């Protein structure tokens, strides 16, 4: 039945190049959405909209069997794309000079479309129901929760997703049993002071110094108050305040993230960051407010152990033992697939895309990021083999 995947190999590359050119930001993937829905319509699949761009397509075989969610994300990043990857000219470029697929979501969507086409080719030999979840705005948390909520009205047995991984060679796929990708806590702190002239700091309340003290106080407090055996990484990506050298601004804004694999420790770190912000700001006679995404720490992606072991077994059986390494490191990036794994047992597989010959292997969210397009065939076939195994033998115990 993998012949169906072989037939769509070139089509998947075509899908990826078209979507790569579209490169739309989260919540605004209008051309990508329409392109994917057009494929669903061509295949005769029904779909339901979840948000303005996120949707779920459905393949119901009409026969008893498992209900399986297959998911991909569609959004790009607000950054320019370099015309060259690590070796030379790219195969395709974003049409928007300020937006690009520097994380591989174009490949995720292309592989899901290809898998959908391949499954439709052999639908009379399938059982159960497949749900193809096209998620909008993964990078900004635009629809992951909503898609999962929409899926919960169905009797879902398990879920599957693929994320391309630049640190792994093409031809390999990384599947961890248990924790896979990190949980995320957002730091978004606005420090409120009192604006004024740079010559008289005593007549103003300068939020810049308060913001600086908050940032420098956090690492020391976290190093001594968090469990050293439960890693929490802390990174500040932006401090914004004022525009003139002699004007004290009214506010200063701090933004960053924390990553972790123990959700409770992540929540503890988030609470500590807020406590530090309040107390340090008070010393400077400032106040603080927090952005909406600082209200909770999201979960790490935790693969179901029996499902992950089954997926590795199936992939090794076809590609050989080296294709799915036994030892595979944690990835400290975060993924909204955690919502799916929390709601339904599931597996997120990390597909290797590094290949010096084609110039792929640059870090995610880097202007030189690119993929080895030939690796997507392994993604589609791995998806098919895993789903067919579940349809044949049911859920692992």
N, C-alpha and C positions, 0 to 999 in steps of 0.2 A: 504493500500500500504506500510505501515511500516513493513510488514512481510519481505519485501526485505532487509530492514536494519537489521532485526533480524537474517536473514540468514548469513550476513557477519560479525556478531559480533566477532566471533573467528578469522576470517580472518583478521580483522583490527588489532587485537592484534599480529597476526603473522607478518603482514606487519611492524608494529612498531618495533618489536624485531629485524627483519632483518635489517631495516634501522638504528636502534640504533647501531647495531654492525658495520655497514659501517662507520658512523660518519665522513663525509668528510667536508673539509673546503670550504668556499664560493668560487664559480667559478670553483671548482674542484670536484663536486659531481658526478663523472663519473659512479660509481657503482650504486648510488641511481638513477641517471637519467636512466640508462639502465634498472634497475629493474622496474621503473615506466612506461617506454615506453613498456616494455614487457607486462605489464598488459593492457595497451591501445591496443596493437596488439591483445592480446587474446580476448578482448571485441569487436574488429572490429572498433575501433575508429581511425580516422585520427589524426595526430598531426603535428605541425609545430615548428621547432626549432627557438628560438628567439636569444639566445646566445649559446655558446658551450654546456651549460648544461640546461639553462632555456627553457621551451617549453610550448605550449598550445595544449591541446587535445580538440576535438570538438564532441559533440553529437547533431546532427541535426535531430529532429523528423520528419521533412518534413511537419509539420503542423504549422499554424500561432500561434504565442504566444510570450512570452517575451524572450529576449536575456539576459541571466544571467551569470555573471562570478563567478566562485567558485575558490578560491585561497588558496594555501599553499606554505610555504617556506621549503627548503630542507637542508640547511647548518647546520653544527655543529660549535663548538667553539674550539680554540686552547688552551686547558687546560686538565689536567689529570682528570680522573674520580675515585672517591673513590669507592672501591668495596662494600661499604655498604651505604645504604640510612639512614634515621633517625631512622630506627628500626633494620635493619640487612642486610643480604646479598641481593643484587639486583637480579631481575629476569633475567637480561641480562647486558652485559658489552660491551663497545666499543672494537673493535679489535685493535685499535690504542691507545697505552698508553698515547699519547700526544694530543688526540682529542676526544671530547665527545659531546653528545647531552644534554647539561646542560641548555637548554632553551625550549625544548619541540618541536622542529621543526620535529623530528621524528614522534611525535604524529600527528602534523598537516598534514604531508604528508600521513600518514597511514589513517587518517580520510577522506582525499580527495579521496584516492584510494578506500576506502570502499564506500563512497558516489557515486563515479563513477560506481562501480560495481552494487550497489543497483539501481541506475537510469537506467542502461542498462537492468537490470532484468525486469523493468516495462516500457521500452521505448515506447511500443505501446499505453500506456495510458498517455504519456506526450505530451506537445505541446511546440513549440518554439525551442530555441537552448541553450544548456549549453556549456560553455567554461571552461575547467578545466586548470587553470593557475598554473604551477609548477615553482615557482620562485627560482632562484639560488642566493646564496650569500646575503641574506637579512641583515645579520650582518655587511657586509662591503659595502652595496649599489651597488652590482654587476650587478643587472638586473631589479630592480623594475621599473625604468623609461622605460627601453626598452620593458618590457612586456606590460606595459600600452600603449606605442606607437604602439605596434603590435596589440593590441586589438582595437585601435581607428578606424581601417578600417571597423569594424563591427558595426552594430546598437545596441550597448550595452544599456540596460535599467537600470541595477543595478548590484552591486557586493556584495559578501558575503565572509567573512573570519572568521576563528576561531583562537584564540591564547589561549593556556592553561595558567592558572593563579594559582600560588602556594598559594596565600593568600586567596583563596576561596575554601570552602569545595566541595568535589566531590558530584555530584547530584544537583549542582546549576550552573547557567550560568549568568554572568553579562553583561548586555547590557545598555549602557548609551545613552540617546538621546542628541546628540550634541557632544561636546568634550569628547574624550575617553582616548587617549594616547598622550603623549607630543610630540611637535616638537623638533628638534635636531639641534644644531649648533656645529660644530667641532672646537676645538682649536688645532691647529698644527703649532707651531711657532718655527722656527729655528733662534737662535741668533748667529750672526757671529762676532767673535773677531779676535784676533791675538795670536797664540800659543806662548809658551815660557817656560822658566825655573821658577819653583816655588819660587826661591830665589829672583827674580827681577820682581815683578809685574809691576813696572814702565816701563819696556822695552817690556811689552806685553799688550794685551787688553783681560782681562779675561771675557769670555761670561757667566761664571757661576754666578758671582755676578749680572750681568744684568738680567739673567733668574730668579734668586731668587727675585729681585726687581719687575720684571714684575708680577710674581705670587702673591706677597704680596700686590701689588698695585691694582690689579683687584677687589677684594671683596669690598674694601672701595669705589672705584669709582662707582661700579655698585649699591651699596646700596644707594648712594646719587643722582644718575643720571637716574635710571630706575624707572618706575612707580611702586610704592609699592603695588598697587592693581592688578598688572599683574605679577604674580610670575615668576621669572627666576632663576633656580637653577644653580650653578656654581661648577664644580668639576674638579680638576686636578688629572689625573691618572698616569702621568709619567713625570719625568724630567731626561734626560740622557745627560751626559757630561763627557768625559774623562775616563781614566782607571788607572791613576797613581796619587799618592799623591803629587808629586812634579813637575807635568807637567800641564801647562795651555793648555786646548784643543782649537782648532780652533772654535768649535761650541758647542752650548748647545741647546737641543730640549725640548720643552714643549708640552705636549699633554693632552687634556681633553675634556669635553663636557659641554654644557649648554642645559637645557631643559625648555620648556615653552608651554603655551597653546594659546598664542596670537602671531601670526607669525611676525607681525610688531615689537612687543617688542623684539622678538628673533633676528630680523635683527638689531635692535638698539643695543642690547647687543653684537652682533658679531662685528659691526662697532666700538663700544667702546673698545672691547678687542684689536682690531688692532691698534686703536689710542694709547692706553696705551703702547702696545708693541713698537711701533715706538718711542714714546716720551721718555720712560724710557731707551730704548736701546741707544738713542742719548746722553743721559746724560753720559752714560758709554763709549761713542765713538764706540759703536757697531751698527750694522745694523740688520734688521730682514727680513726674507722671510716667506711665509705662504704656507702650504700644499694645494693641490688642493681641498680638501673637506672643506676648510674654506671659500670658495667663496660664499656660500649661506646657509641660514638657512631653513631647510626643515620644512614642515607643520606638525602640530599636526594631529592626526587622529580624524576627526569630522564625527560622524555618522549622516546620514540623519534622522531627527526627525520622520517623518511619517513612514519610513521604520523600524526604531528601535522600535517604539511603536507597529507596526504590529508584529515584530518578538517576542517581549515580550508577546504579546497577544496570539500568536500561541503556544508558549512554555508553558505558564501558563495554557492554555486550556488543554494541554496534561499531564503535570507534576504537576500542582497545582500552586497556587499563590506564594508560597515560593520559587519555583524553579528559578524564575527570580526576584531578589529583586528590590523593587521600588527605594530604595536609594542605590547607588553604587558609590564608590569613584573613583576619577581620578587616573590613573596609570601614573607615571612619566617616565616610560620607553618609548622608541620611536619605531616606526614601519613603514616600507616602505609601508604598506597598505594605508598610507596617500596619496600616488600617485593615488591609485585606487579611493579613496573617492573624490579627487579633480577632477578627470576626469569623474567619473560616481557617481551618488548617491549610497551610500552603507552603510553596517553595518559590524563592526568588533565585534564579540562576544567573551567574556572572559570566558572560560570553567574552572570551578573549578576542581582541581585535588588533593586537600589536604585531606589526610586520614591517621590518626595516626596508624591505624591497619596495613597498608601496608608500612608505613614509608615515605610517600610523604608529601611535605609541605615545604621543604627547599627552600630558595630563588633561583630565577633564576640566572644562571651564578655562581652557587655554586657547589663544587665537590660532595656534597651529594644530589643534586637535583634529583628528581625522580617523576614519575607520578603514579596515581592510574589508571591502564589500563582500569578498568571497566568504567571509566568516558567517554571514547571515544565513547561508544555506544550512550550516550546522545548527543555528538557532531554530530554524523552521523544522528541520528533521527531528531535533531533540524534543521540541514541543509535540510533534506528532507521535513520536515513539512513546513518550511518557503518557499522553492522553490515551493512546490505543491500549497500552498496558493496563491502565485503570479501567477502561471499558471492558477489557477481557477478563481481568481477575479481581476487579473491585478495589476498594480502598485498603491500603496496608494497615496492619494492626500495630 
